Amino acid sequence: MCKFIYILLFSYGSAVNTEEIYDNSWAVIIGINEYEHVKPLNYAVQDAEAVKNLLISNFNFPKENITILTDGDATLHNIRTKLFEVATSINDGDRLLVYYAGHGETYDLKSGGERGYLIPIDGNLDNIFATCLPMTDIREIANVTEAKHVLFLMDACYGGLLVVDARGLNKSIPGYIDKIKRDKARQIITAG
């Protein structure tokens, strides 16, 4: 996953200098290996650390603007709190990257359809509603922040359930670079 992220960010960042687009850069990075109630993972924490290092070394993210929550720190309460704190404290000229590596789960709704959840370290699938983070809460972060650009990178099963009402911008549109420099953007890339 990290090589893919590097290629994506490198190709995106090479078109224009990030200082021309953003006033500041922020990130919330979450990686969970050691779950309390769910099967452990092997590389989520390592991927989270690699993404953090990549953002600092290659993409001009200030170290002090990166919040990283791994294993014991990645509780439901801490994830919600940090996402909201960062999202509501940044300015309209800033960018926000949210990276999650860990388990995800889908809950079948009785009325039809599905609801996706990210599983924090203390998440319990027997009580998914009270102990896990619904994808709709992640989407709400995009709505509460003034950030110019929000990029969600979700390395979790069922991360695609976050994408609803999506639309794109075609590179062939005249003034494409000027438009992406000026307009607000909300993007998600999922793997699972």
DRENNU-241754 format. One record per atom (N, C-alpha, C): residue number from 0; residue in three letters; x, y, z. Coordinates in pm, 1 decimal. Layout:
! DRENNU-241754
  vexfi  rovo         u         v         w
    NUM   ala         X         Y         Z
...
//
This chain:
! DRENNU-241754
  vexfi  rovo         u         v         w
      0   met      82.4    -119.4       0.0
      0   met       0.0       0.0       0.0
      0   met      86.5     125.4       0.0
      1   cys     194.6     127.5      75.5
      1   cys     276.4     248.5      85.9
      1   cys     341.1     286.2     -46.2
      2   lys     385.2     187.9    -125.2
      2   lys     443.4     219.9    -256.1
      2   lys     339.1     286.2    -345.8
      3   phe     215.2     235.3    -341.3
      3   phe     107.1     293.4    -419.3
      3   phe      81.3     437.5    -376.4
      4   ile      77.2     462.1    -247.5
      4   ile      53.8     597.1    -196.2
      4   ile     164.7     690.1    -241.6
      5   tyr     288.5     642.8    -235.5
      5   tyr     400.8     725.6    -277.5
      5   tyr     387.9     762.8    -425.0
      6   ile     356.4     664.7    -508.4
      6   ile     341.5     691.3    -652.1
      6   ile     227.5     790.2    -675.2
      7   leu     115.9     768.7    -608.4
      7   leu       0.8     858.0    -623.5
      7   leu      35.6    1000.1    -581.1
      8   leu      90.7    1015.9    -463.1
      8   leu     122.4    1149.2    -413.5
      8   leu     234.2    1213.7    -494.1
      9   phe     331.2    1133.7    -534.5
      9   phe     441.7    1189.0    -613.1
      9   phe     390.6    1241.7    -746.5
     10   ser     306.2    1162.6    -813.5
     10   ser     255.8    1208.2    -943.7
     10   ser     162.3    1327.2    -926.8
     11   tyr      85.4    1330.0    -820.8
     11   tyr      -4.4    1442.6    -795.2
     11   tyr      74.8    1567.2    -760.2
     12   gly     175.7    1550.8    -675.3
     12   gly     254.0    1665.2    -628.8
     12   gly     350.8    1719.0    -732.2
     13   ser     382.9    1642.0    -835.1
     13   ser     482.6    1687.4    -931.1
     13   ser     427.9    1790.4   -1029.9
     14   ala     296.7    1800.2   -1046.6
     14   ala     238.5    1893.3   -1142.9
     14   ala     256.8    2037.6   -1098.7
     15   val     245.9    2062.9    -970.6
     15   val     260.0    2196.8    -915.7
     15   val     327.3    2187.5    -779.7
     16   asn     388.3    2295.2    -737.6
     16   asn     452.8    2302.3    -607.3
     16   asn     344.3    2315.4    -500.3
     17   thr     350.6    2234.2    -394.2
     17   thr     245.0    2236.4    -293.0
     17   thr     233.8    2371.6    -223.7
     18   glu     343.2    2446.0    -214.3
     18   glu     337.2    2579.0    -152.2
     18   glu     252.0    2675.6    -234.1
     19   glu     236.7    2648.1    -362.6
     19   glu     151.5    2731.3    -447.4
     19   glu       3.2    2702.1    -423.7
     20   ile     -26.1    2586.5    -367.4
     20   ile    -165.1    2543.7    -351.7
     20   ile    -212.8    2555.3    -208.0
     21   tyr    -129.7    2515.5    -111.3
     21   tyr    -173.4    2503.0      27.8
     21   tyr     -96.6    2597.2     120.0
     22   asp    -167.1    2647.4     220.8
     22   asp    -102.4    2726.8     324.8
     22   asp     -31.3    2637.4     425.5
     23   asn     -93.3    2522.4     457.8
     23   asn     -36.2    2431.1     555.7
     23   asn     -88.6    2290.5     529.3
     24   ser     -19.1    2192.3     584.6
     24   ser     -54.4    2051.7     562.7
     24   ser     -70.9    1980.8     696.3
     25   trp    -177.4    1900.8     707.1
     25   trp    -211.9    1830.1     829.8
     25   trp    -243.7    1686.0     797.3
     26   ala    -221.4    1596.8     894.4
     26   ala    -254.2    1455.9     874.1
     26   ala    -298.0    1392.5    1005.3
     27   val    -394.0    1302.0     993.3
     27   val    -431.7    1212.4    1102.0
     27   val    -409.6    1072.1    1047.5
     28   ile    -319.9     998.6    1112.3
     28   ile    -279.5     866.4    1065.9
     28   ile    -312.3     764.6    1174.3
     29   ile    -380.3     657.9    1132.9
     29   ile    -424.2     554.5    1227.3
     29   ile    -379.2     419.0    1174.4
     30   gly    -315.8     340.3    1260.2
     30   gly    -274.6     204.9    1224.8
     30   gly    -292.0     112.3    1343.7
     31   ile    -359.5       0.3    1321.8
     31   ile    -389.4     -90.5    1433.2
     31   ile    -351.5    -233.6    1395.9
     32   asn    -264.8    -292.9    1477.8
     32   asn    -229.6    -434.7    1465.6
     32   asn    -294.3    -518.2    1575.1
     33   glu    -285.1    -472.3    1698.7
     33   glu    -321.8    -552.1    1817.3
     33   glu    -461.5    -515.5    1868.4
     34   tyr    -561.2    -582.4    1815.6
     34   tyr    -700.2    -557.8    1855.0
     34   tyr    -735.0    -630.8    1984.3
     35   glu    -828.6    -574.7    2060.0
     35   glu    -874.3    -637.9    2183.2
     35   glu    -974.6    -749.9    2157.3
     36   his   -1061.7    -734.5    2054.2
     36   his   -1170.4    -829.9    2032.5
     36   his   -1173.2    -887.1    1890.7
     37   val   -1075.5    -852.8    1809.6
     37   val   -1073.8    -893.6    1669.6
     37   val    -935.1    -949.8    1638.3
     38   lys    -928.6   -1035.0    1539.9
     38   lys    -802.5   -1095.7    1497.7
     38   lys    -697.3    -987.6    1469.2
     39   pro    -575.1   -1004.2    1520.2
     39   pro    -470.5    -902.9    1497.2
     39   pro    -426.8    -896.9    1350.7
     40   leu    -366.0    -785.3    1315.1
     40   leu    -307.4    -766.3    1182.6
     40   leu    -155.5    -761.8    1196.2
     41   asn     -85.1    -773.8    1085.2
     41   asn      60.8    -779.1    1090.6
     41   asn     131.5    -649.2    1054.6
     42   tyr      77.3    -567.9     964.8
     42   tyr     155.5    -456.6     911.9
     42   tyr      87.8    -320.4     916.2
     43   ala     -26.7    -307.8     977.0
     43   ala     -99.4    -180.2     975.3
     43   ala     -21.7     -69.3    1046.4
     44   val      37.8     -98.5    1160.3
     44   val     114.9       2.6    1233.5
     44   val     238.8      42.6    1153.3
     45   gln     305.1     -54.1    1094.4
     45   gln     423.0     -25.0    1013.5
     45   gln     385.7      61.2     892.1
     46   asp     272.9      31.4     829.9
     46   asp     226.5     112.9     717.1
     46   asp     196.1     255.5     761.4
     47   ala     132.7     270.1     877.7
     47   ala     101.5     403.4     929.8
     47   ala     230.3     483.1     954.2
     48   glu     329.4     420.5    1013.9
     48   glu     458.4     487.5    1037.5
     48   glu     525.9     524.8     905.6
     49   ala     518.1     434.8     806.8
     49   ala     578.7     462.5     676.3
     49   ala     510.1     580.5     607.0
     50   val     377.8     587.6     617.1
     50   val     304.2     700.0     557.7
     50   val     345.8     829.7     626.5
     51   lys     355.1     829.3     759.1
     51   lys     399.1     947.9     833.3
     51   lys     536.2     993.8     785.1
     52   asn     630.8     902.4     776.7
     52   asn     766.4     937.7     732.6
     52   asn     768.5     989.2     589.2
     53   leu     687.9     929.1     504.7
     53   leu     678.3     972.1     365.4
     53   leu     622.2    1113.6     354.1
     54   leu     520.1    1144.2     432.2
     54   leu     460.2    1277.8     428.6
     54   leu     561.0    1383.8     472.6
     55   ile     640.4    1351.5     572.3
     55   ile     740.5    1446.4     623.0
     55   ile     855.2    1462.6     523.9
     56   ser     909.3    1350.4     477.7
     56   ser    1030.2    1356.9     395.3
     56   ser    1006.1    1397.8     250.8
     57   asn     889.6    1364.9     195.9
     57   asn     868.8    1389.5      53.1
     57   asn     758.7    1487.8      17.9
     58   phe     671.2    1521.7     113.2
     58   phe     554.8    1600.7      76.9
     58   phe     532.0    1722.8     165.5
     59   asn     636.5    1766.3     233.3
     59   asn     635.6    1892.4     308.7
     59   asn     529.4    1900.5     418.0
     60   phe     494.0    1789.7     479.1
     60   phe     404.8    1792.9     594.1
     60   phe     490.0    1819.6     717.8
     61   pro     463.4    1927.2     792.9
     61   pro     539.1    1950.5     915.9
     61   pro     511.9    1839.1    1018.4
     62   lys     618.0    1790.0    1079.2
     62   lys     606.4    1681.2    1176.9
     62   lys     504.8    1713.2    1286.2
     63   glu     504.3    1839.8    1330.8
     63   glu     413.3    1879.0    1439.0
     63   glu     266.5    1883.9    1395.4
     64   asn     240.0    1875.4    1265.7
     64   asn     102.0    1877.5    1215.3
     64   asn      48.6    1737.1    1185.5
     65   ile     123.4    1636.3    1227.2
     65   ile      81.6    1498.6    1203.0
     65   ile      44.3    1433.7    1335.7
     66   thr     -77.8    1387.2    1342.5
     66   thr    -126.1    1311.0    1457.9
     66   thr    -126.5    1165.5    1418.0
     67   ile     -59.3    1082.2    1496.2
     67   ile     -56.5     938.9    1466.6
     67   ile    -109.6     862.4    1587.1
     68   leu    -205.1     775.2    1559.4
     68   leu    -265.3     689.8    1661.8
     68   leu    -241.5     544.8    1620.6
     69   thr    -167.4     471.0    1702.5
     69   thr    -142.6     331.1    1673.2
     69   thr    -179.1     246.0    1793.9
     70   asp    -218.5     125.6    1765.5
     70   asp    -257.2      25.2    1864.8
     70   asp    -328.3      85.8    1985.3
     71   gly    -269.5      85.5    2105.5
     71   gly    -336.8     127.5    2228.3
     71   gly    -392.7     268.4    2225.5
     72   asp    -334.4     356.2    2144.8
     72   asp    -384.6     493.6    2133.6
     72   asp    -502.9     506.1    2038.2
     73   ala    -527.8     402.8    1957.8
     73   ala    -631.0     409.8    1853.9
     73   ala    -766.1     359.3    1904.4
     74   thr    -810.0     413.1    2018.3
     74   thr    -942.5     380.3    2071.2
     74   thr   -1048.5     458.4    1994.5
     75   leu   -1171.5     415.7    2007.0
     75   leu   -1281.0     487.5    1941.8
     75   leu   -1284.4     632.6    1988.1
     76   his   -1273.1     653.9    2116.8
     76   his   -1274.9     790.8    2171.5
     76   his   -1160.6     875.4    2114.6
     77   asn   -1039.8     823.2    2114.3
     77   asn    -925.1     899.7    2064.2
     77   asn    -934.8     929.2    1914.9
     78   ile    -980.4     832.1    1836.6
     78   ile    -993.8     853.9    1691.9
     78   ile   -1094.8     964.5    1665.0
     79   arg   -1211.9     955.1    1725.5
     79   arg   -1314.6    1058.5    1706.7
     79   arg   -1263.1    1196.3    1750.6
     80   thr   -1201.9    1200.2    1868.6
     80   thr   -1153.9    1327.1    1924.5
     80   thr   -1049.2    1390.8    1835.1
     81   lys    -948.5    1315.3    1794.2
     81   lys    -839.7    1371.5    1713.1
     81   lys    -887.5    1412.1    1574.4
     82   leu    -971.7    1330.6    1512.3
     82   leu   -1024.6    1368.6    1381.0
     82   leu   -1099.5    1501.2    1388.7
     83   phe   -1185.4    1515.6    1488.6
     83   phe   -1263.1    1638.3    1502.3
     83   phe   -1173.5    1756.8    1537.2
     84   glu   -1079.5    1739.5    1630.7
     84   glu    -988.1    1847.8    1669.4
     84   glu    -910.4    1900.6    1549.2
     85   val    -851.8    1811.1    1474.4
     85   val    -770.9    1853.5    1359.9
     85   val    -859.6    1914.2    1251.8
     86   ala    -968.7    1847.4    1217.7
     86   ala   -1055.3    1893.9    1108.9
     86   ala   -1112.5    2032.6    1135.6
     87   thr   -1144.2    2062.4    1260.2
     87   thr   -1207.2    2190.5    1290.3
     87   thr   -1107.3    2300.2    1324.1
     88   ser    -979.8    2266.2    1334.5
     88   ser    -881.7    2368.7    1370.8
     88   ser    -802.6    2420.8    1251.1
     89   ile    -814.5    2357.2    1136.3
     89   ile    -735.7    2400.2    1021.1
     89   ile    -812.4    2502.1     937.7
     90   asn    -739.3    2571.9     852.3
     90   asn    -794.5    2683.5     775.0
     90   asn    -832.6    2643.2     633.3
     91   asp    -900.3    2732.8     564.4
     91   asp    -950.4    2703.2     430.7
     91   asp    -842.5    2697.0     322.7
     92   gly    -720.7    2732.4     353.8
     92   gly    -611.4    2718.8     258.2
     92   gly    -525.3    2596.2     283.3
     93   asp    -566.4    2512.0     377.3
     93   asp    -487.1    2396.1     418.6
     93   asp    -534.3    2268.1     351.1
     94   arg    -450.2    2164.8     364.2
     94   arg    -489.9    2031.3     320.0
     94   arg    -486.6    1936.4     439.3
     95   leu    -571.0    1835.0     432.6
     95   leu    -581.0    1734.3     537.0
     95   leu    -576.5    1597.1     473.3
     96   leu    -489.5    1511.8     525.2
     96   leu    -482.2    1373.2     482.4
     96   leu    -521.7    1286.5     601.8
     97   val    -615.5    1195.4     579.5
     97   val    -656.5    1100.0     682.2
     97   val    -624.0     961.2     629.0
     98   tyr    -537.5     889.1     702.5
     98   tyr    -496.6     754.2     663.5
     98   tyr    -539.4     657.1     772.5
     99   tyr    -605.3     548.1     731.9
     99   tyr    -646.5     444.2     824.9
     99   tyr    -601.2     309.5     771.2
    100   ala    -527.1     234.4     853.8
    100   ala    -489.8      96.8     822.4
    100   ala    -537.4       9.5     937.0
    101   gly    -630.1     -77.9     909.1
    101   gly    -685.3    -165.5    1011.6
    101   gly    -806.9    -238.7     958.2
    102   his    -878.5    -301.0    1050.5
    102   his    -997.3    -377.0    1012.4
    102   his   -1115.7    -284.4     984.6
    103   gly   -1199.2    -328.2     892.7
    103   gly   -1328.4    -266.8     866.6
    103   gly   -1433.7    -376.4     865.8
    104   glu   -1558.3    -337.4     879.4
    104   glu   -1666.6    -435.5     883.6
    104   glu   -1792.5    -373.8     823.5
    105   thr   -1875.1    -458.5     765.4
    105   thr   -2003.6    -415.3     711.3
    105   thr   -2115.8    -474.9     794.8
    106   tyr   -2214.1    -392.1     823.1
    106   tyr   -2332.4    -435.0     897.3
    106   tyr   -2450.6    -426.4     802.1
    107   asp   -2521.5    -537.0     786.7
    107   asp   -2639.8    -538.7     700.4
    107   asp   -2756.5    -473.4     772.8
    108   leu   -2813.8    -370.5     710.9
    108   leu   -2926.4    -298.1     769.6
    108   leu   -3056.3    -375.0     744.4
    109   lys   -3143.2    -376.3     841.9
    109   lys   -3271.2    -448.0     829.6
    109   lys   -3359.5    -386.1     721.4
    110   ser   -3340.7    -257.4     696.1
    110   ser   -3419.6    -188.9     593.6
    110   ser   -3360.3    -205.6     454.6
    111   gly   -3252.3    -278.7     445.8
    111   gly   -3182.6    -297.8     319.6
    111   gly   -3057.0    -213.5     316.7
    112   gly   -2962.4    -253.3     238.1
    112   gly   -2836.9    -181.1     229.0
    112   gly   -2739.0    -224.0     336.9
    113   glu   -2629.3    -150.9     343.6
    113   glu   -2522.6    -183.4     436.6
    113   glu   -2466.9     -56.6     498.0
    114   arg   -2406.9     -70.1     613.7
    114   arg   -2334.4      39.5     677.2
    114   arg   -2194.3     -11.5     706.3
    115   gly   -2094.3      66.7     663.7
    115   gly   -1955.8      29.2     686.3
    115   gly   -1902.6      90.2     814.5
    116   tyr   -1812.6      18.0     881.7
    116   tyr   -1751.3      63.6    1006.0
    116   tyr   -1601.4      40.6    1002.3
    117   leu   -1526.9     132.5    1061.8
    117   leu   -1386.2     110.9    1091.1
    117   leu   -1379.6      58.8    1233.8
    118   ile   -1291.8     -37.1    1256.7
    118   ile   -1285.2    -100.2    1388.5
    118   ile   -1165.2     -45.1    1464.4
    119   pro   -1188.8      29.9    1571.9
    119   pro   -1078.7      78.1    1655.0
    119   pro   -1024.6     -37.6    1740.1
    120   ile    -916.9     -13.9    1811.9
    120   ile    -856.3    -120.8    1891.8
    120   ile    -954.5    -181.0    1991.0
    121   asp   -1045.6     -99.1    2044.1
    121   asp   -1142.2    -146.8    2141.8
    121   asp   -1277.0    -182.3    2079.7
    122   gly   -1283.8    -188.0    1945.6
    122   gly   -1408.2    -221.7    1878.1
    122   gly   -1447.8    -366.3    1900.4
    123   asn   -1578.4    -388.2    1912.7
    123   asn   -1631.1    -521.5    1937.0
    123   asn   -1743.5    -545.3    1836.5
    124   leu   -1726.9    -644.5    1751.8
    124   leu   -1826.0    -671.1    1647.4
    124   leu   -1960.1    -716.5    1703.7
    125   asp   -1962.9    -763.8    1827.6
    125   asp   -2089.6    -800.7    1891.3
    125   asp   -2168.6    -676.8    1933.2
    126   asn   -2102.9    -562.0    1935.9
    126   asn   -2169.2    -435.2    1970.2
    126   asn   -2115.1    -326.3    1876.6
    127   ile   -2124.3    -352.0    1748.1
    127   ile   -2062.3    -267.6    1646.0
    127   ile   -2112.3    -123.3    1651.6
    128   phe   -2239.3    -104.0    1679.5
    128   phe   -2296.9      30.0    1679.7
    128   phe   -2233.8     118.5    1786.7
    129   ala   -2206.7      64.3    1903.7
    129   ala   -2153.8     143.5    2015.0
    129   ala   -2002.0     148.1    2020.5
    130   thr   -1933.0      53.9    1954.5
    130   thr   -1788.1      43.9    1974.2
    130   thr   -1703.9      66.9    1849.4
    131   cys   -1766.4      85.5    1734.8
    131   cys   -1691.4     104.1    1610.0
    131   cys   -1728.7     237.7    1545.3
    132   leu   -1646.4     282.3    1452.8
    132   leu   -1663.2     413.2    1389.5
    132   leu   -1733.1     397.9    1254.5
    133   pro   -1855.5     448.4    1243.0
    133   pro   -1925.9     437.0    1115.1
    133   pro   -1857.3     521.1    1006.6
    134   met   -1858.3     469.1     885.6
    134   met   -1800.4     541.6     772.2
    134   met   -1867.0     677.8     755.2
    135   thr   -1992.1     688.3     795.6
    135   thr   -2060.7     817.0     784.0
    135   thr   -1994.5     923.1     872.3
    136   asp   -1934.4     882.7     984.0
    136   asp   -1861.3     977.8    1068.5
    136   asp   -1734.8    1026.9     999.2
    137   ile   -1669.7     937.2     926.8
    137   ile   -1550.7     976.9     850.0
    137   ile   -1592.6    1077.5     743.2
    138   arg   -1701.5    1048.1     677.1
    138   arg   -1751.3    1140.2     574.2
    138   arg   -1786.6    1276.3     634.2
    139   glu   -1836.3    1276.2     756.6
    139   glu   -1872.6    1400.8     822.6
    139   glu   -1750.0    1490.6     845.3
    140   ile   -1633.9    1430.5     862.3
    140   ile   -1510.2    1508.6     876.8
    140   ile   -1491.7    1598.0     754.6
    141   ala   -1521.9    1545.4     637.6
    141   ala   -1510.9    1624.9     514.7
    141   ala   -1608.2    1741.6     515.1
    142   asn   -1719.5    1727.7     585.0
    142   asn   -1819.8    1833.4     590.2
    142   asn   -1791.6    1939.3     695.6
    143   val   -1724.0    1903.3     805.1
    143   val   -1702.4    1999.7     913.3
    143   val   -1574.0    2080.0     897.9
    144   thr   -1484.4    2036.3     813.4
    144   thr   -1357.6    2107.1     799.4
    144   thr   -1364.4    2214.1     691.2
    145   glu   -1289.1    2319.1     712.2
    145   glu   -1276.9    2423.8     610.9
    145   glu   -1164.9    2393.6     512.0
    146   ala   -1091.6    2285.9     532.9
    146   ala    -975.4    2254.4     449.9
    146   ala   -1007.7    2262.9     301.6
    147   lys    -911.1    2310.6     228.3
    147   lys    -924.1    2321.2      83.7
    147   lys    -930.2    2182.3      19.2
    148   his    -849.1    2091.5      71.9
    148   his    -839.9    1957.6      14.6
    148   his    -833.4    1855.9     127.6
    149   val    -919.0    1755.0     120.8
    149   val    -916.4    1644.4     215.5
    149   val    -900.5    1516.2     135.1
    150   leu    -799.6    1438.6     171.3
    150   leu    -774.2    1310.4     106.7
    150   leu    -782.6    1201.4     212.1
    151   phe    -874.0    1106.0     190.4
    151   phe    -888.2     990.7     277.9
    151   phe    -822.4     871.5     209.6
    152   leu    -732.1     805.6     279.3
    152   leu    -669.8     682.2     231.8
    152   leu    -710.2     573.1     329.8
    153   met    -796.4     482.7     286.6
    153   met    -852.8     381.3     375.5
    153   met    -806.1     243.4     333.4
    154   asp    -718.3     186.2     413.8
    154   asp    -669.1      51.4     389.4
    154   asp    -741.4     -41.5     485.5
    155   ala    -868.0     -66.8     455.2
    155   ala    -953.5    -149.4     540.5
    155   ala   -1060.9    -213.5     453.7
    156   cys   -1100.4    -333.4     489.2
    156   cys   -1212.3    -395.4     419.5
    156   cys   -1335.2    -305.5     432.5
    157   tyr   -1411.2    -297.8     327.6
    157   tyr   -1536.3    -222.8     323.1
    157   tyr   -1516.4     -71.7     326.7
    158   gly   -1393.8     -24.5     303.5
    158   gly   -1368.5     118.4     297.9
    158   gly   -1443.0     185.8     184.4
    159   gly   -1477.2     109.4      81.4
    159   gly   -1549.5     165.1     -31.6
    159   gly   -1689.8     209.8       2.4
    160   leu   -1743.6     164.3     115.9
    160   leu   -1877.2     207.1     156.1
    160   leu   -1881.4     354.1     194.0
    161   leu   -1765.5     418.0     200.0
    161   leu   -1760.0     560.7     229.2
    161   leu   -1796.5     643.1     106.2
    162   val   -1777.8     585.8     -11.0
    162   val   -1797.3     661.3    -135.2
    162   val   -1944.1     656.5    -175.9
    163   val   -2011.6     768.6    -159.1
    163   val   -2150.7     783.2    -199.2
    163   val   -2165.1     922.6    -258.0
    164   asp   -2244.7     936.3    -360.2
    164   asp   -2264.5    1065.9    -425.5
    164   asp   -2132.3    1125.1    -474.3
    165   ala   -2047.6    1043.0    -531.4
    165   ala   -1917.0    1090.3    -576.9
    165   ala   -1926.9    1146.6    -717.5
    166   arg   -1841.5    1243.4    -745.6
    166   arg   -1830.8    1297.4    -880.6
    166   arg   -1685.6    1333.5    -904.8
    167   gly   -1648.1    1342.4   -1029.9
    167   gly   -1509.0    1365.3   -1062.6
    167   gly   -1488.4    1491.3   -1143.8
    168   leu   -1362.5    1524.2   -1160.2
    168   leu   -1322.5    1638.7   -1240.3
    168   leu   -1229.5    1586.8   -1348.4
    169   asn   -1263.2    1610.9   -1473.1
    169   asn   -1187.4    1559.6   -1585.2
    169   asn   -1067.8    1648.9   -1614.7
    170   lys    -950.3    1588.5   -1633.9
    170   lys    -828.2    1664.3   -1662.3
    170   lys    -835.6    1740.5   -1794.2
    171   ser    -928.6    1704.0   -1881.4
    171   ser    -938.7    1772.3   -2010.0
    171   ser   -1017.3    1903.7   -2000.6
    172   ile   -1073.4    1933.3   -1884.5
    172   ile   -1145.9    2059.6   -1865.0
    172   ile   -1046.0    2174.6   -1875.6
    173   pro   -1076.7    2277.3   -1956.0
    173   pro    -984.8    2391.1   -1965.9
    173   pro    -961.4    2454.0   -1827.8
    174   gly    -835.7    2484.2   -1797.3
    174   gly    -801.3    2544.0   -1668.7
    174   gly    -803.0    2445.3   -1553.5
    175   tyr    -784.4    2316.4   -1582.5
    175   tyr    -790.3    2211.2   -1480.5
    175   tyr    -699.9    2241.5   -1361.1
    176   ile    -574.3    2275.0   -1384.5
    176   ile    -480.3    2301.2   -1275.2
    176   ile    -525.7    2421.3   -1193.6
    177   asp    -568.2    2528.2   -1258.6
    177   asp    -617.8    2645.1   -1185.2
    177   asp    -740.9    2609.1   -1102.0
    178   lys    -828.6    2524.7   -1157.7
    178   lys    -949.8    2485.3   -1086.2
    178   lys    -916.0    2404.2    -962.1
    179   ile    -825.1    2306.5    -971.9
    179   ile    -793.4    2226.0    -853.4
    179   ile    -714.3    2305.7    -750.9
    180   lys    -644.0    2409.6    -794.6
    180   lys    -572.8    2495.8    -699.5
    180   lys    -670.7    2584.4    -622.1
    181   arg    -783.9    2617.0    -684.3
    181   arg    -878.9    2711.9    -627.0
    181   arg    -992.0    2643.9    -548.8
    182   asp   -1048.5    2537.7    -604.1
    182   asp   -1168.4    2476.3    -546.7
    182   asp   -1136.9    2380.6    -432.4
    183   lys   -1237.0    2359.0    -346.9
    183   lys   -1225.9    2259.4    -241.5
    183   lys   -1242.7    2120.1    -303.5
    184   ala   -1170.4    2023.4    -246.5
    184   ala   -1177.5    1886.9    -297.1
    184   ala   -1186.4    1789.8    -181.4
    185   arg   -1265.0    1685.9    -199.6
    185   arg   -1277.3    1576.5    -105.1
    185   arg   -1258.6    1448.1    -183.5
    186   gln   -1153.7    1373.1    -149.1
    186   gln   -1121.9    1252.5    -225.6
    186   gln   -1102.4    1135.6    -131.0
    187   ile   -1134.0    1016.2    -181.8
    187   ile   -1109.0     894.5    -105.2
    187   ile   -1048.6     789.4    -195.8
    188   ile    -949.7     722.3    -142.3
    188   ile    -889.6     607.6    -208.4
    188   ile    -899.5     493.3    -108.8
    189   thr    -958.8     383.4    -153.3
    189   thr    -979.2     271.3     -62.2
    189   thr    -909.0     146.9    -114.7
    190   ala    -873.2      61.3     -23.4
    190   ala    -819.5     -71.3     -54.0
    190   ala    -876.1    -166.3      48.0
    191   gly    -892.1    -287.6      12.5
    191   gly    -944.8    -380.2     111.9
    191   gly    -947.4    -520.3      58.5
//
